[in-house]
Amino acid sequence: MALAYGIATLMTNLYGHGMLKHDFQRAVLNRIPAMSRTPDRPWRSVFFMCDEYQAFATSGENEPSGDEKFFSLARQARCIPIVATQSISSLRSTLSGESWRTLLQGLRTKVFLALSDDVSARMAADLCGKVERLMPGYTLTESGQDAGISMLTGRAAAHRSTVSASKRYSVSVDYVFQPKVFAELQNAQAIVLPYDGRNPHPATYRYLKPYYLDPQASYFDHAEAGDV
C-alpha cells in the first residue's frame, strides 16, 4: 500500500507540474500578440527554469504543444528558457523517435558538466564540432653498402652506412574536445557551447564557482585552497 501510494503521489506531482508548464507556456505565447499591438510599451523578460527536465520534457511533433515549438517562439515573447537534465541520453530516452534532436537544437547555449555515459559524451563532442589539425609524421631510413652478418650479434651490419630522417605534415580532422574529456571534467568545471544572442561562439572551457564563495577570489585560488 505504501509503495502504491508513493507511485500515485509521484504521478500526481508529475501530472500537476506538466499542466503548470503548459499553462505557463500558453501565457508566455499569449504575450506575442499583445507585444505586437503595443510595440512602444516596455516588456519585462521572463524565465522558464526547470530542473530534472527529462521528467517534464514533451515533444509535440505534429501537435502544437511540444516544447520545441515553445522554445522557437520564446525569444519573440522575451522568455529565456533555462533547463537542466541529467544527460543527453536521459532526454533522448524520454522522447519518441528523433524529436529530441529538434528539442535540443532549440537550446542555443549548452553547458556540459561531467558526463558519465559514453553516448552523451560522444554526442557532446559532436555538438562541439571538429577542427582541422596539422599532424606531424616522421620517417627514419638507414642504408648501408657491402652489408654482411655480424659474427657477434647475428644482425646485418655494414662498414659504410647512412641514416636519413624526414618530417612531413598532414591535415587531420579531429574533435575539438574528445569524448573522454567530458567524462574527466572535475568539480566546478564545464565545457560551454555559448551563444550571445547574436552569434554563436566556439566551444570552450569554463570554470564555475558556488555563489557563497568570495567573488573577489578566482576559481584557481579556491581550487588550490580546496573550496571547490
C-alpha positions in Angstrom: 0.0 0.0 0.0 2.8 2.4 0.9 4.6 1.7 -2.5 1.3 2.2 -4.4 0.6 5.4 -2.6 4.1 6.7 -3.3 3.8 5.9 -7.0 0.4 7.6 -7.2 1.7 10.7 -5.4 4.6 10.9 -7.8 2.4 10.5 -10.9 0.1 13.2 -9.5 3.0 15.6 -8.9 4.4 15.0 -12.4 1.0 15.5 -14.0 0.4 18.7 -12.0 3.8 20.0 -12.9 3.2 19.2 -16.5 0.0 21.1 -16.5 1.7 24.0 -14.8 4.3 24.0 -17.5 1.8 24.1 -20.3 -0.2 26.9 -18.6 3.0 28.9 -18.3 3.9 28.4 -21.9 0.4 29.3 -23.0 0.6 32.5 -21.0 4.0 33.4 -22.4 3.0 32.8 -26.0 -0.1 35.0 -25.5 2.2 37.9 -24.9 3.3 37.9 -28.5 0.1 39.5 -30.0 -0.1 41.9 -27.1 3.5 43.0 -27.7 2.7 43.5 -31.4 -0.2 45.7 -30.5 1.8 47.9 -28.1 5.4 48.0 -29.5 6.3 51.1 -27.5 5.5 49.6 -24.1 8.5 48.1 -22.3 8.0 44.4 -21.6 9.9 42.6 -18.9 11.8 39.4 -19.6 10.6 36.2 -18.1 12.4 33.0 -17.3 11.4 29.3 -17.7 13.6 27.4 -15.3 13.3 23.6 -14.9 15.5 21.1 -13.1 15.4 17.4 -13.9 13.9 18.5 -17.3 13.9 15.0 -18.7 10.9 14.2 -16.4 8.8 17.1 -17.9 10.0 17.3 -21.5 7.4 16.9 -24.2 7.6 16.9 -27.9 4.5 17.5 -30.0 6.0 16.6 -33.4 2.8 17.3 -35.5 1.0 18.7 -32.5 1.4 22.4 -31.5 2.1 21.6 -27.8 5.7 20.5 -28.0 8.4 22.2 -26.0 10.5 22.6 -29.2 7.8 24.9 -30.6 7.7 26.9 -27.4 11.5 27.3 -27.4 11.4 28.5 -31.1 8.8 31.2 -30.2 10.0 32.1 -26.7 12.6 34.7 -27.9 9.8 36.7 -29.5 7.9 36.7 -26.2 11.1 37.8 -24.3 11.2 34.5 -22.5 14.6 32.9 -21.6 14.3 29.1 -21.1 16.9 27.5 -18.7 16.7 23.8 -18.3 18.9 21.2 -16.6 18.9 17.5 -17.4 20.9 14.5 -16.2 22.4 13.8 -19.6 21.5 13.8 -23.3 20.7 10.1 -23.0 18.1 10.6 -20.3 16.4 13.3 -22.5 16.6 11.0 -25.5 15.0 8.1 -23.7 12.1 10.3 -22.6 11.0 11.5 -26.1 9.9 9.3 -29.0 11.7 9.0 -32.3 14.2 11.7 -33.3 12.2 14.6 -31.7 14.9 15.0 -29.1 17.2 16.5 -31.7 14.7 19.2 -32.6 14.2 19.9 -28.9 18.0 20.1 -28.3 18.7 22.4 -31.1 16.3 24.9 -29.7 18.6 25.4 -26.7 21.3 27.6 -28.2 23.7 27.8 -25.2 24.7 24.4 -23.9 26.7 23.9 -20.7 28.2 20.4 -20.3 29.3 19.2 -16.8 30.8 15.8 -16.3 29.1 13.1 -18.3 29.2 9.5 -17.1 27.8 7.6 -20.1 29.7 7.3 -23.3 26.7 8.1 -25.6 26.2 11.5 -24.0 29.9 12.2 -24.1 30.1 11.3 -27.8 27.0 13.5 -28.6 28.5 16.4 -26.7 31.8 16.0 -28.6 29.8 16.0 -31.9 27.9 19.2 -30.9 31.2 21.0 -30.0 32.4 20.2 -33.6 35.6 19.2 -35.2 38.6 21.2 -36.4 41.5 20.7 -38.8 44.8 20.0 -37.2 48.3 19.6 -38.6 49.6 16.2 -37.6 53.4 15.7 -38.0 54.9 12.5 -39.2 58.5 11.3 -39.1 60.4 8.8 -41.3 63.8 7.3 -40.4 65.8 5.5 -43.2 69.0 3.6 -42.8 71.1 2.2 -45.7 74.5 0.6 -46.0 76.9 -0.7 -48.6 78.6 -4.1 -48.5 76.3 -5.3 -45.8 77.0 -8.6 -44.0 76.1 -10.6 -41.0 77.9 -9.7 -37.8 79.5 -12.7 -36.1 78.9 -11.2 -32.6 75.3 -10.1 -32.9 73.9 -12.1 -35.8 72.5 -9.0 -37.3 73.1 -7.2 -40.6 75.9 -4.7 -40.4 77.8 -2.5 -42.9 81.1 -0.6 -42.7 79.6 2.3 -44.7 76.1 3.3 -43.7 73.9 6.4 -43.9 70.9 7.4 -41.9 68.3 9.9 -43.1 65.3 11.5 -41.4 62.3 13.2 -43.0 59.4 15.1 -41.4 56.0 15.8 -43.0 52.7 17.3 -42.0 49.2 16.1 -42.9 45.8 17.7 -42.3 43.6 15.6 -40.0 40.0 16.4 -38.8 39.6 15.7 -35.1 37.3 16.6 -32.3 37.8 20.0 -30.5 37.1 18.1 -27.3 37.5 14.3 -27.2 34.6 12.4 -25.7 36.8 11.3 -22.8 37.3 15.0 -21.8 33.6 15.3 -20.9 33.9 12.2 -18.6 37.0 13.6 -16.9 35.7 17.1 -16.0 36.4 17.9 -12.4 34.1 19.6 -9.9 33.1 23.1 -10.9 34.4 22.7 -14.5 32.3 22.8 -17.6 32.6 22.9 -21.4 30.3 25.5 -22.8 28.9 26.0 -26.3 27.9 29.7 -26.0 25.5 31.9 -27.9 25.4 35.6 -27.1 22.1 36.3 -28.6 23.6 37.4 -32.0 26.3 35.0 -32.9 27.5 31.5 -31.8 31.0 31.1 -30.3 33.4 28.2 -30.3 33.2 25.6 -27.5 35.5 26.5 -24.6 36.3 25.6 -21.0 34.5 27.4 -18.2 35.4 27.4 -14.5 32.5 27.7 -12.1 32.2 28.9 -8.5 29.4 28.4 -6.0 27.7 31.7 -5.2 28.7 31.6 -1.5 32.5 31.9 -2.2 34.4 35.1 -2.3 33.6 36.8 -5.6 37.0 38.7 -5.5 39.0 35.4 -5.5 39.5 33.4 -8.7 38.4 29.9 -9.3 42.1 28.7 -9.2 42.6 30.3 -5.7 39.6 28.4 -4.4 40.7 25.2 -6.1 44.1 25.5 -4.5 42.5 26.0 -1.1 40.2 23.0 -1.7 37.0 25.0 -1.6 35.7 23.6 -4.9 
